[in-house]
Amino acid sequence: MKLAFGRMGDWLVDPRELAPRLGVSTADLKRMDRQGRLDARVASSDGDGICLTRVTVRLHDRGWRGIFDESGALVSEEMW
């Protein structure tokens, strides 16, 4: 999984890779996003000279958090 910039300068995670981690289909994930039922947050930190970006995605009863390095590579993740 990679974190990339979108055309508007926003951060993007591929929904085809994210949906299975949340236990939903890609179509359902996109639909929930359009309906405002998906909460996604991005936070960056620069500790010890290492830039990391944390992406947190929540649905009503589950969530996923990924930590990405400055190249956009996933370095850790957790699901609940």
Secondary structure in CASP SS format (residue, H / E / C, confidence):
PFRMAT SS
TARGET T0000
AUTHOR 0000-0000-0000
METHOD secondary structure of the structure
MODEL  1
M C 1.00
K E 1.00
L E 1.00
A E 1.00
F E 1.00
G C 1.00
R C 1.00
M C 1.00
G C 1.00
D C 1.00
W E 1.00
L E 1.00
V E 1.00
D C 1.00
P H 1.00
R H 1.00
E H 1.00
L H 1.00
A H 1.00
P H 1.00
R H 1.00
L H 1.00
G C 1.00
V C 1.00
S C 1.00
T H 1.00
A H 1.00
D H 1.00
L H 1.00
K H 1.00
R H 1.00
M H 1.00
D H 1.00
R H 1.00
Q C 1.00
G C 1.00
R C 1.00
L C 1.00
D E 1.00
A E 1.00
R E 1.00
V E 1.00
A E 1.00
S E 1.00
S E 1.00
D E 1.00
G E 1.00
D C 1.00
G C 1.00
I E 1.00
C E 1.00
L E 1.00
T E 1.00
R E 1.00
V E 1.00
T E 1.00
V E 1.00
R E 1.00
L C 1.00
H C 1.00
D C 1.00
R C 1.00
G E 1.00
W E 1.00
R E 1.00
G E 1.00
I E 1.00
F E 1.00
D C 1.00
E C 1.00
S C 1.00
G C 1.00
A E 1.00
L E 1.00
V E 1.00
S E 1.00
E E 1.00
E E 1.00
M E 1.00
W C 1.00
END
